Amino acid sequence: MDVIISIVWQIITLPIAFLIGRFTEKRHLRSLDARESAAKGFSVTNLKRVADPDSVTASRMVIGHVVIATDYWKSFATKMRNIIGGEMKSAQSLMTRGRREALMRLVENAKRFGADEVCNVRFEFSNIAMMRGRRGGAMQVEILAYGTAVVRGPRPAPGV
């Protein structure tokens, strides 16, 4: 009897989880699109060296950090894909959203500092569900974006 209840519960919750997860993901993607549009023109690069270092008046390390998880439906779909094999698009979606969110938080941090650009941007990832030794449940990742925020000022005259 418990097995039947468990199967019925899965059948009922999967479509609900799919709809709620899809709505939440679409809302997050719209938010990211709007924030990225607002940040257009702000230079972000992975180059280690700053172009024209003489015009830099200040710099500091900035970070963007996010912990993001999938919904129940995507976790279920990923488990099925793991059995069958192939590309895990739900995991790709999670990582893409996480990278975009971490990068936007980094840019927003840099703008609060008054930066004109961010260089030497790097990403670090951690699968926090696996760190705790959990089996099953939602996929959870921690993503840290970091870089050097640069404030530029007037270039000094030669020989001064």
N, C-alpha and C positions, 0 to 999 in steps of 0.2 A: 504494500500500500504506500509506503514511504517513497519508493522508487517512482510510482505513478504520479504522486504529488510533486516530486522533484521534476519530472519530465514536463508535466503540465505547467509548472511554475516557469521553467525555461521557455516554453512555447509562448507564454503570456508576456514575459519580461523582455524577450529579445526584440520584438517589434517596437515596444515602448522605448527601450534603450536606444534603438536605432534612430527613432524620431528625435528624441531629446538630444542625443549625441550629435546628430546632423545639424540641428538648430543651433546648438552651442558652438560647434565648429564654424559654421557659416558666420555667426555673429562675431567670433574672434577674428576670422579672416577679413571681414568688412572693417573691423576696427584697425587691423594691421594695415590694410590698404589705405585708409584715411590718414593714419599716422605717417606712413611712408610717403604719401603725397605731400604732406605738410613738411617733411624733411628733405624734399627734393632740392638739390643744389648744395646740400651739406656733404662735403667730401669725406668719404670713409675708404681707407685703403689698407691693404695688408703689407705695404712696403715698409721695410725696416727703417729707412732713412727718410728724413723730412726734406722735401724739396725746398730750396732757398732757406737754409737754416738761419741766415742772418736776420731774417724778418720775424723770427719767433721771439715773442716777449715773455711768454709763460707756457708751461706745459705741466701736465699731471696725468697720472694713470686714472682711467675711468673704467667702470665695469657695468655690465648688464647681466642680470642673473634671473633665471626662471626655472621653476620646477613644474613640469607639465605631465599630464597623464592622459591616457586614452579612456574612452567610455567603455562600458560593458560590451557593447556590440562589436567594437573594433578589436577588443581583446579576444572575443570569441572567434571572430573572423581570422585573426592572426594565428590563433591556435589551430584552426582548421587548415590554414595555409601551411603551417609548420608540418602538419601530418602529410599533406598532399605534396608539398614542395612548391617552389616558385617564388616570385617576387612578392614581398610583403608591403603592399601599397599603404596599408593603414599605418604601419610603422614609419614609412617614408613621410607620410602626412604629419605624423607626430613630430618627427625630427625637423621637418621644414618649418612647421609652425613654431617650434621651440627656438630654432635658430633665428627666425625673423623677429620673434618677441624679444629675445636676448639682445639682438642687435639694435632694435628700436629703444630698448631701455638704456643701452650704452649711449646712443645718440642723444637721448633726452638728458642723460647725466652730463654729457659733454656740453650741451647747450646751456644747462644751468650754470656750468663753470664759465661760460662765455666763450667757448672754443669756436674756432673757425673751421676746424677739421679734426679728424681722428686718424692716426696712422698706426701701423704695426698691430692691426686688429687680429686677434686669435680667438679660437673657440676651444673650450674644454667640455667634455661630456662625461656623465656618470649615470649608470643604470642603477637608480636607488632601490628599486624593487629587489634586484639581485644582491645588493649589498647587505640587505637585511636577511637574506637567505629565504625569501618568500618564493613559493611556487604557486603559479596561478595568479589570478587577480589582474588588475589593470597594469599595462606597461607604464612605467614611470621613469622619466629621465630628468636629470638636472643639467642645465646648460649654462655655462658661464662664458660671456664674451668680454674680452678686455683689450684695451689699447691705450695709446697715448693721445690725450686731447691737447691740441696745439692752438694757442692764441697768437695771432699775428698782429704786428704793429707796423708803424712806418719804418721803412728800411733806413738805417743810418747813412749819412753822407759818406762817401769814400774819404779815407784819411782822418776821420774823426774818432 
